């Protein structure tokens, strides 16, 4: 776990710990080397987060309630603003603190300006002329109230629309000290808005630079920790072994020569295995460690879609054509199941209770709908059969569940294989009711995998050269 601190970027927790994740004892390194390595990993993690997380935004740092850092900050701020208020109440007033604040505000306003803001820049330089303000203060002619109103007006012309309400609140404050304090708070928010705007603007142009940066940083880390690819090697070795075993079984010739495996084929199957990972027992491969939480979330989403589609398929096969012509019924039933499966990966979730409740609810809804449309009532035997089949999906080896799991996995794999051709694969049978959710999952999965390939393909190629036979490795990566 790394805490990233980067100026206006505030604080960002990145769930990655390369330094402790090694399969064999690392060589001894100095404290300086360790700190430099940690810094490199931290920067790499931040750059990676910006690229792969489309929703990444800079947010203000929130110190924990009751923490020492928060108490110290509050005490210092209270003392500073108290000192400012005391200075302004002196006779004659002292403006030393106030002028320093005006200088900081001027610097902040100028930092928001674009090249086309020449007239506004001149106006800020003219009104917030620090030597002139100092001279006015010495002669007792300084009007901080007027300067503050000018500042608020400029902020209003530069801020994002989401800050209009904050600007209006500033206009309602009449006391100088509270107004200056509030101005700094809004300026901090405007800096954050500017940083987020800059991120969103440059993200499309950062792909190649980010790929090279991450690859170089990981190479630097690898030079200091030569065994830092141990789990990645095991991940790829296990994938190759599984593929060879599967192809040997399919060909009914386990004693024949090992089947030919292309590196790209190994890559795609290796990524797919991440959606079946035992996170509690098996260390995650180093090259995908920064995205472990994302892969785990996608794994849970895939498992939920498998169970959801299994239940919906059972409903369809049990009720037959009676429900196929009823508009909106499957969507209603799907929503009912979805609600019950929302928490299926939380510790408090009881699968047996949830599936039993789902069976009861679906029987009630189906009975009501069939009766309303003039179909024969849902008999007790059919209700019992439906509830029993739904409850049976609790078992991982349930026939329907295994079928839908295989189809979801096949669709995800086909999406990886077809990503180079930009043509989505056909949707397997039985997955139409969850097509929207499955396609959204596929887009997220493919995007993450493709970025990882761009960064780490040279490392994977080196590993596969040791695992695959010479005939299985093309001269150039597919």
Beta strands, then each sheet from edge to edge (+ up, - down):
strand 1: 2-5
strand 2: 11-14
sheet 1: 1+ 2-
end
